[in-house]
């Protein structure tokens, strides 16, 4: 029996699909990924299932949507009977190894036989929320948004480029290849780096690689959000984006671009070593991200509460052995398709319950194999009673935000936006865009009578998709602990407080459960 191909999996965090040279970006330098793309199947319309870390990563691992596996925001854990790509690969003889971020919210490693956390290779001097090392902080220059969940949106990291956590992590990953090159077992060797996730805080030379004064801002950076869902308007204010200057947006963009090139150099380090060791040609190599990031579009930086293309689309490159199927593919792909595609390519049966589909039939030109629609959700439990949902079908895209009229009542009485005029504005329940005519998602047609038929058809298809998923995660458990005074709980999901309460009481994650069937709404 022929040996199964090695799989080398490189994953980033918060990397936009369009911020890459081979995708036509005129500013960002990504020479290593540009060269790598020539050997790959490049999916130009790949979508995440949720533009938030944990939900997207669990969807990638399980091949299932968040509504089914239960990780609806960063605070939730998957229901206990979920199986992962990594455990399936391990069961079929693969040596599964992870270096870096997991964020599955599982008690174990979800099928990795070995796991080396990012913090193991660095002292944690730079975290998502800023610089934690006091000496390093003295030499750091950065700006944080002045709002809830304040993040570093631009700055200069005084560390040397080889001293950053992701650089040290990549070096360790590459050095491990020396021990693995003659492995008798097929390898699933995964590198999961955080860049270009916040903090947008590159070290030199990346920090000054892009002149902020030359950055071109998106046309919508000062957009009037009155036609957008109320949740968008809330986050724009609550994150303090209304207090940012044009210079802040330009500097943020330049910092983000610097991190993207930093990522590209790390990828080049991995690919170069695979070639030196003779592991490149016959292996499957994947490059992707969990979601994207806003860089000024509609006034947003990073993500939260939105489903725009900038956060929903992801880069997806797969190099198959001997560079088979190389080329650019415009058919839709979803993050849940990665699991079944890799199993299919390795000759492993796809487990029952997987909702994604292998992309190999489409790559092989089988009639009817290409997807014509994709789906997604976004949820923050402290603010929503159920997830907002998204469908893209052809050039049309619809999002639906149920229950927004309750947002005001969910805020604490001393919240600075409570009892303000923003809640007297119209509640817009969704968005509708024709992306060929309006790629910037500027003109919301959701309430336009002329497009009512399109809206209703897409909404009915969205509801039919949800109903067709089978048993869903139980939303009833999300209605508790609404009054915990904790901004992280309020903005990222009240299940954080619920899980803490359960654990203190000796409960288990299984208590989050799964409903026997979706309740009618």
N, C-alpha and C positions, 0 to 999 in steps of 0.2 A: 504494500500500500504506500502510495506517495506521501511524503511528509507534508503536513499542512503548512501553508505559508506563514511566516512571521508577520505580525501586525505591529507597526509602530504608530502610535496615536499621539498627536500633538494637539493640545487644546488650549485655547486662550480664553480670556474672560472680557466681555464687553467690547469685542472687536467688530466694528461695522463692516458689512460686506462690501461697501463701495470705497473704502479707504485703503485701496491696494493698487499698486502700479499696473498690474496685469488686467485690472478691471477698468483701466482708463483714467485713473486719478492723475491729475496733472502736477500735483505738488509732492505727495508723499513718496518717499523712496523705499521700495521694498524689493531690491534686486534678487534676493534669494528666493522669495516666494514667486516672483515673476518667472524665474528660471524653472522652479519646481512645477509650476502650473503647466508647463509645456509637456510634462510627462503624465499629467493627471486628467481624470474626468473632472471638469470644473462645472459646478452647478450654480448658475447665475441667478436662480430664483429659489434659493433654499431659505426656509423659514424655521424659526424656533417655535416651540409650542407655547412658550411664555417668556416674555422679556424680563426674567428675574432668575437669579443664579440657581437656587436649589430646584425649583420646578423644572427648569430646562435640563439640568443635569440628570435628574431622575428620569425624565422623559427619554433622554438619550440612552440611558442605561437600560430602561425597561422596554423601550419601543412603544410606550403607551402615553396617552394624554394625561395631563394633570388632573382632570376631572375624574379619571379612573384610578390612578395610583395614589391620589390623596395629597400630594405635595402641591398645594395651591399657592403658597407663598413661602418665603424663606424660613418660616418658623415651623412648618409642618413636617412630619415624618411620613414615609410611605407606609401603607398598610402592610401587615407582616407577611402576606403570601406573595409579595412581588418578587419576581426573579429578574436578575440583571444580565446584561451582556457578559459581564466579567465572570459571574458565577457559571454561566453556561459555557463560556470558553474554557474555564478551569475544569469543569466536568468532562470536557472532551479533550483533555490532555494539554491544554495551553498553560504555560507558566505566566500567571497574571501578576503584573508589577505596576504600581503607581508611584510616581514622584510628583508631589505637589498637592494642590487643592482638590478635595473631594466634594464636600458640601452636599452629601446625600441625605444628611440627618438620620442616618441609620445607626443602630447600636454598634455594628461592625463595619467592615470595609466593603460590603456589598459584592463580595466575590474576589477581591484582590488578595492574593496569597501574601503579597508583601506590599506595605504602604509606608512611604517615607514623606512625612508632612513637610511643607515648605519651611515652617519654622525651625525644622531640624538643621537647616543649612544657614540660618541667619538668626540673629538675636531678636528679631521682631522690632527693630528700631523704627520701622515705618509701617504703620497700619492703615487700614481703610480710612480712618478718621483723622490721621495726621501722624506727626513724628512723636514717638513715645520715649525716645532716648533724649534726656535733657541736654547732654553735651552736643548731640547732633542737632538738636533743635536750635541751639545758639547760632549755628551756621546755616540754618535753613531759611529760605524765603518762599512764602507761599500765601495764597489767598483761599479762604473758605467761604462758601455761601453762608449768608447770615440768616439762617432759618432752621427749621427742624431737620434733624439728621444732617448736620453740617459736614460737608466733605471738602477735601482739597480739590479745587477746580483748576488751579494753575500754580506753578512754582518751579523751583530749582532744587534738586536733591544734591546735597554736598558730597554724597558718597561717590567713589570711583565707580565707573560702569560695571566693572567686574565684581564689585562688592554688594550690589543690590541683591535682594533675596532671590529674584527670578534668575539672575545670572549665576549665583551660587547653586541654585537648584538645577539649572540646565547643565552646569559643569558636572555635578554629581550624576545626573542621568547619563551623560555621555561617557563618563568614566566607567559606569557600570557596564556599558556595552563591551568593554574589554573582557569582563568575566562571562558575558553571555554569548559571545560571538560563535562559540562552538557548542552551544546548547543542543542536547539531544531532543529536548522538548520544543515544540513551537512556542514562540514568545508572543505575549501581548504586553508590550512595554509602553506605558503611557506617561507622557509628560504633560502636566496640567499647571500652566503658569497663570498668574493673576493679571499681569499687564495685558492690555492697556486699561484695566479697571482703575477706578479711582483708588488712591490719590493720583491725580494727573500731575505728576511730580518727577519728571525724568532727570537723570543725572547727565552731566556733560559727557560727551559732546552733543547728546540728543536734546538737551534743554535749550540750546541756542541754534539748533540745526534749522529751525524754521522761524523766520522773523515774524513776530506777531503783527507788526505793522503792515505786512503784506498778505495777511490772511483775509480771504474773501468770506464774509459772513453770508449765511443763507438769507434769501429774501424775506423769510418769515420770522427773523429774529425779534422783530418788534410787532408781531402780529396781534391784531385784536382777537381775543379768544371768546368773544361773546357768542359765536356760533358753535362753539365746541361743548362737549359734555361738561357738566358742572365739576366733575372730579378733576378734569384738566385744569380748570380755573383755580380750584382749591390748591392743587399741588404747585402751580405756578406761584401763588402767593405764599403758601406755607413753607416752601423751600427758599423763599427769599429771592427768587429770580427777578422779581420786579425791582429789586434794589441793585442789580448788577449794571455795570456800565458797558458801553461798546468795547472799551479796552479789555474788560474782564472776559468778554466773549472771545475776543481775538487772542488773548493770551491763553485761554483755555484750549482753543483750537490748536495753537502752536504746541502746547504741552502735550496734548493728546497725540498729535502727529509724531512728536518725538518718541513717545512710548511705542507707537506702531513700528517705527524703524528699529527701535530697541528689540521688539519682538522678532522682527525680520532677521536681525543679526543672530538672535538665539536659535531661530529655526535653521539658519544657515550653518550654525555650529553642529546641530544634530545631523542634518542631511550630509554635510561634509564627512562626518565621522562614519556614518552608515556606508558611504561610498568607499572610504578607505578600508573598511573591514569587509567589504564584499557583501554587505547585507542589503544594499539598496535595490538591486535589479529584480530579485525574486520575491520581494516582500510587498505587502500591502502597507501603504503609508497614508494616514489620514491627517488632514489639517482642518480644524473648524473652531467655532466659538459657541458659547452658550446663548449669547444674544448680542445686540449691538448697543449703541449709545447715541443720545442726542448731542449735537454739538452746535446749539444755538437755534435749531429749527423750532419754530413756534415758541421761542423763548426758553426752551428747556436745555438743561445740561444733565447728562447721565440718563436716568430712566424714571420710573414710578408712575403708575396709574394710566399709562398710555400704550397704544398699540400701533404707533406710526411705523412706517417702513424702516426708518433708521434704527429702531430697536428690535424690530421683528425679523429682519433679514439677517442671515448669517453667511459667512464664507464657508464653503464646503468643497474641499479638494480631496479626491481619493486617487492615489496611484495604485493601480493593480499590478501584479507581477508582469514583468516584461513590458510595462507601460501599456497594457491593453486598455482599450476604450478611451484612450486619450482624446481630448477634444472639449469643446464647450457645449453645454446642454442647457437649453432654456426652459425645459419642462420643469414644473414645480417639484420640489423635494422638501421634506420636512425632517426635523431633527429626529423624529421617531423612526425614520427610515434607515438611519445609520446602523442600528442594531441588526435588523434583519438582513441588510445588505452585506455586512461583514460576516455574519453567520453563513449566508448563502455562498459568499466567495470562498469561505473556508470549508465548505461541504458539510455544514452542520445544520440539522433540521431546526427550523424556526419554531420556538415554543408556542403552544396555544395561548390565546389571549393577547398576543402582540398585535397592536393596531397599526403599526407602520408596515410598509411593504418594501421588499427588496427592490433596489433600483437597477439590478442587473438585467431584468427583462426589458426595461426601457433602453438601457445602454446597448442591448443586443438587437434593438429595433423591432421587438415584438409588437404587433398591432394592438392598440388599446392599452398598452402598459403605462403610458405617461399619465400622470395626474393632471387634472384640470382644476383642482381646488385645494386649498390649504385652510387650516383652522388654528386658532389660538385662544388664550385667555389671559386676563390679568386680574389679580385679586389682592386686596389688602384688608384683612379681616376686621380691623378696627373701624373701617370706613364703609365697607360694602357688606350687604347681606348675602350676596351671591356673586360669583365671578362675572366680569364683563367678558363677552365673547367676540371673536373675530372670524370672518370668513373672507377669503379672497377667491374669487371665481372668475377666471379670465382676467379682463382688465378692471372688473368691478371689485370694490372692497367695502365691506360693511362691518362696523363695530356696533355692539349693543351694550349699554350700561344700565341695567335695571336697578331700581331702588334708590336712585340718587336723591330723591326728595327726602330721604331719611338722613342724609349726610349731616345736616345741621344739628339734628338731635343727638348724633353720636359724639359730637365734640364735647369736651369738658366745659363746664360753665365759665372757666377763666381762660379758655382758649381765645387768642387775640382776634380770631376771625369770627367767633360766635357773635350773634346779634349784630351782624354787619350787613350792609346793603347787598353784598354779593349774593346772598341767599334770597333776595327778592327778584333776582334775574331769572329769566326763563330756564327751566330744566330741559336741556337737550339730551335726549335719551340715547343718541348714537351718532354715527358718522357714516356717510356714504360718499365714495369718491370713484371717479373713473380715472384710473391711474395713467392711462395713455394720454388723456387730455389734461390731467391735473396731477402730475407726478409729485408735486410738493404737498399734496393733501391740504390745499388751502381753502377750496370752495366746498363746504359741507352741504351736500344735497339731501341730507336725511329728512329734512322737513319740507323739501321742495315738492309741491303737489305734482309737478310735471314728472317727477321720478318716483312717485308713490308705488307704482307697479313693480319697478325694479327693487325698491326697498322691501316690499312685502315678499317678493319671491325669494330674495336672499335671506330674509329673516326666517321664513318658513324652512328653507334649506338648513339654516343654522340650527334651528330647533330640532329638525329631523336628525341631523348629525348627532346632536347631544343625546337624543332619545335612543339612537342606534348604538351608543357606546356600551350599553348593558349596565350592570351595577355601577353606581357612581359613589364617590366618597361622600360620606354623610355630612351634609351641611348643618344639620341640627346642632352638632357639637360645637359649631363655630359661633353660636349665638350667646355663649356664656362668657363670663369674665369681662363684660363690656366696660366696667367701671374702674378697672385697674389704672392707677395714675402712673402711666409709663409711656413716654412718647414713642419709644421703639415699638411697644405693643400697639399703640394707637395707629401708627403709620404703617407698620409692616405686618400686622396681623395679630389679633388677640390670642391666637392659639399658642403663642409663646408663653403667655401667662398661664393658659390652661395646662400646657404640658408641664410647666414647673409645679403647678398645683397637684397634678396627677402623680408626678414623681415623688413629691414630698409625702403623698398619701400612700405610696407603695404601688401605684397603678402602673399600667403598661401602655406602650404606644398603641397596642391593639385596641384599647378603649376608644381611640379615635374612630376606628371602625370603618365600615363601608355599608351603605344602605343596601337593602335587598333589591331595591329598584328605585329609580328616580321618581320623586314625588311630583305630581302635576303642579304647575305653578299658575 
